[in-house]
Amino acid sequence: MQSLSGFLVLGAEGGGILVGDMLVQLFVFLVLLVLLRIFAWTPLMNVMKERENHIANEIDTAEKNRQDAERMSQEAQEELKKTRQEAHQIIEEAKKTAKEQEQDILASAREEGERLKESARQEIETEKDKAIQALQDQVATLSVQIASKVIEKELSEQDQEQLINEYIKELGEER
């Protein structure tokens, strides 16, 4: 038998597993695992963590941009609605102002028409009064002339009528 210190053999004679080799391989495997963890796994995990953080930041940024775009779209919609309302209000005010101006112009025209009518009435009344006064003056003059002629000569009724008709005829021709 071989010495127990050097080799432990499990199993039957001949092709068994050597425990020492197995322990050495286990030790080398564990050292390899530690080295992989130190030099490969930790940097790989750090890179993966950074990548995860980067992707999370990109998602957050995209979400913020989407929210900002949505908010800006709503603000634009509200601004457009407000602008439309203001435009409608301006149009309504312009229509109202135009109606008021139309009413003012019509009222002014009516007042001017009434003023012109009244002025024409007064002028007609004045001319009528002048014409009446002129007729009265002529009638008075004619009456005086007729009376003076009647007094100068005494005429028959027929002569007086003829004289009056002549004066009336003269008066008509003077006009």
C-alpha positions in Angstrom: 0.0 0.0 0.0 1.1 3.4 -0.6 1.5 5.9 2.0 -1.6 7.6 3.2 0.1 11.0 3.5 0.6 11.3 -0.3 -2.5 9.8 -1.8 -5.9 8.9 -0.7 -7.6 6.7 -3.0 -11.3 6.2 -3.0 -12.8 3.2 -4.5 -11.3 0.1 -5.8 -7.8 -0.6 -6.8 -6.5 0.9 -9.9 -8.5 3.9 -11.4 -9.9 5.8 -8.4 -10.2 9.4 -7.7 -7.3 11.0 -5.9 -8.5 13.2 -3.0 -5.4 15.4 -3.1 -5.9 16.2 -6.8 -9.4 17.0 -6.1 -8.5 19.3 -3.2 -5.9 21.1 -5.3 -8.4 21.5 -8.2 -11.0 22.7 -5.7 -8.5 25.3 -4.3 -7.5 26.4 -7.8 -11.2 26.6 -8.7 -11.9 28.8 -5.6 -8.9 31.0 -6.4 -10.1 31.3 -10.0 -13.6 32.2 -8.7 -12.2 34.9 -6.4 -10.0 36.3 -9.2 -13.0 36.3 -11.6 -15.1 38.1 -8.9 -12.4 40.7 -8.4 -11.3 41.3 -11.9 -14.3 40.4 -14.0 -17.6 40.1 -12.1 -17.4 43.3 -10.1 -16.4 45.5 -13.1 -19.0 43.7 -15.2 -21.6 44.3 -12.5 -20.5 48.0 -12.3 -20.9 48.3 -16.0 -24.3 46.7 -15.9 -25.3 49.0 -13.0 -24.1 52.0 -14.9 -26.0 50.8 -18.0 -29.1 50.3 -15.9 -28.8 53.8 -14.4 -28.2 55.2 -17.9 -31.3 53.5 -19.3 -33.3 54.5 -16.2 -32.2 58.2 -16.7 -33.0 58.0 -20.4 -36.5 56.6 -19.5 -37.0 59.4 -16.9 -35.8 62.0 -19.4 -38.1 60.7 -22.1 -41.0 60.6 -19.6 -40.2 64.2 -18.6 -40.0 65.3 -22.2 -43.3 63.6 -23.0 -44.9 65.3 -20.0 -43.4 68.6 -21.0 -44.6 68.1 -24.6 -48.1 67.2 -23.3 -48.1 70.2 -21.0 -46.9 72.5 -23.8 -49.5 71.1 -26.1 -52.2 71.8 -23.5 -50.9 75.3 -23.0 -50.9 75.8 -26.8 -54.5 74.5 -27.0 -55.5 76.8 -24.1 -53.7 79.8 -25.7 -55.3 79.0 -29.0 -58.7 78.8 -27.4 -58.1 82.1 -25.5 -56.9 83.7 -28.7 -60.1 82.6 -30.5 -62.2 83.9 -27.7 -60.4 87.2 -27.8 -60.8 87.4 -31.6 -64.5 86.6 -31.3 -64.9 89.2 -28.5 -63.1 91.8 -30.7 -65.3 91.0 -33.6 -68.4 91.3 -31.4 -67.2 94.6 -30.0 -66.5 95.8 -33.6 -70.0 94.8 -34.6 -71.5 96.5 -31.6 -69.5 99.7 -32.2 -70.5 99.6 -35.9 -74.2 99.3 -34.9 -73.8 102.1 -32.4 -72.1 104.3 -35.0 -74.9 103.4 -37.5 -77.5 104.4 -34.9 -75.6 107.6 -34.2 -75.4 108.5 -37.9 -79.0 107.7 -38.5 -80.1 109.8 -35.4 -77.8 112.6 -36.6 -79.3 112.4 -40.1 -82.8 112.4 -38.7 -82.0 115.4 -36.5 -80.5 117.2 -39.5 -83.5 116.4 -41.6 -85.9 117.7 -38.9 -83.8 120.8 -38.5 -83.9 121.4 -42.3 -87.7 120.8 -42.3 -88.2 123.2 -39.4 -85.9 125.8 -41.1 -87.9 125.4 -44.4 -91.2 125.7 -42.4 -90.0 128.8 -40.8 -88.8 130.2 -44.1 -92.1 129.3 -45.7 -93.9 130.9 -42.8 -91.8 134.0 -43.1 -92.3 134.3 -46.8 -96.1 133.6 -46.3 -96.2 136.4 -43.7 -94.3 138.7 -46.1 -96.7 137.8 -49.0 -99.7 138.4 -46.8 -98.2 141.7 -45.6 -97.5 142.7 -49.2 -101.0 141.8 -50.2 -102.5 143.7 -47.3 -100.4 146.7 -48.2 -101.5 146.4 -51.9 -105.1 145.9 -50.8 -104.8 148.9 -48.6 -103.2 151.0 -51.3 -105.9 149.8 -53.8 -108.6 150.6 -51.3 -107.2 154.1 -50.8 -106.8 154.6 -54.6 -110.3 153.2 -55.2 -111.8 155.3 -52.5 -110.0 158.4 -53.8 -111.1 157.8 -57.3 -114.7 157.1 -56.1 -114.6 160.3 -54.2 -113.2 162.2 -57.1 -116.0 161.1 -59.3 -119.1 159.6 -58.4 -119.6 156.6 -60.4 -122.5 154.4 -60.9 -122.4 150.9 -59.5 -121.5 149.5 -62.8 -118.6 152.0 -63.1 -117.4 151.1 -59.6 -117.4 147.4 -60.4 -115.5 148.0 -63.6 -113.0 150.1 -61.7 -112.5 147.5 -59.1 -112.1 144.8 -61.7 -109.4 146.9 -63.5 -107.5 147.4 -60.3 -107.6 143.7 -59.5 -106.4 143.0 -63.1 -103.6 145.4 -62.6 -102.7 143.8 -59.3 -102.6 140.3 -61.0 -100.3 141.7 -63.8 -97.9 143.1 -61.2 -97.3 139.8 -59.7 
